[in-house]
Structures are given as C-alpha cells and as structure tokens.
Amino acid sequence: MSEGGREAVRADDKVVAASEVRRLEERVRELERLLGRKTMEVEILKEALDLARAKKPILPSPSPLPGNPVKTVSTTLGVARSNVVERRDGKRPRRGPQERPGDVELAGAIRRLVDERPTYGYRRIAALLKRERRSDGLTPVNAKRVYRLMKKHGLLLERHTGRRRPREHDG
C-alpha cells in the first residue's frame, strides 16, 4: 500500500481506488468541455440577440463572434449553414413589394366589381374579370394576381373557418 493509503487508513478516511479516481477525472474533463461549449453558445446567442434588437440583419458576417465556426453558430441559432453563408456573401436577392405593369388599372376594375358585388370573393371576381377581358379581346387575368391585388388593397372577404359555435345547453 502506498504512503497516502496508509495515512488514510490511520486517519480513518475513505480510501478510493486509482481507477475510480481516473474515471472521475475523465468525467470532470468531459463536463468542463461541455461547459465550455455551452458558454460559447450563450455568447453567440447574446450577440445575435443584440444584433436583432438593433434592427440589423441577424448575421451580417459568418459568425457574430470572430473565431467561432459557422457550423457552431448555425446550430446554436437553429438556422441552416447555407443560409448563413448566403447572407454573409450577399448572394441572396432582396425581395420587395411586387409591382407589375397594369396593376393600377386592374385594381380599379377589381374595386368596381367588389363595390357592385361586396359578397364575392377573389375567385368569383377573377372569373368576372376574365369574362370581361375576354369579351374585350384582352388577355385573361390570373386569379393569383387578383388575390394579390385584393389583399394589397384590403378587398378580401373575411376567411370562413367552417366551424360553428357550440350550442349552449340550458338544462
């Protein structure tokens, strides 16, 4: 028995095997690695939160904190790596409001039809517009375009859920 073991026995202390000590030291190292990883994730999230509060793009660079890999940042934030790289490189085109030639005239025709028939939805309005335009020799209008314009101008009907209120029981 080693000198330390003899001293522990004399002092009536608990003796622990060397293999148990090695196992516990390995567990401590593993927990320290995990703590370091979680600390880095917290720092990344704090930086991303500060960027979001400042009304800037979430990730202007590949990593909010220099020296952190893109994979770590993307998994911490829960976004795809390709998304992070596209934002960094500026390859992603910004989409603005869609405007097409003839939208103003079409919106006027839609408003006229909605004023005449306030209970008609976008499908019926689109059908009426198609009928009118075909009779005038113009190209028919797409229902999706009618929907987009009606939504833009606030002309859509309230959505019908199909659910009825439950009957109230009186007794």
Secondary structure by P-SEA (a helix, b strand, c coil): ccaaaaaaaaaccccccaaaaaaaaaaaaaaaaaaaaaaaaaaaaaaaaaaaaacccccccccccccccaaaaaaaacccaaaaaaaaaccbbbbccccccaaaaaaaaaaaaaaacccccaaaaaaaaaaaaaaaccccccaaaaaaaaaaacccccccccccccccccc
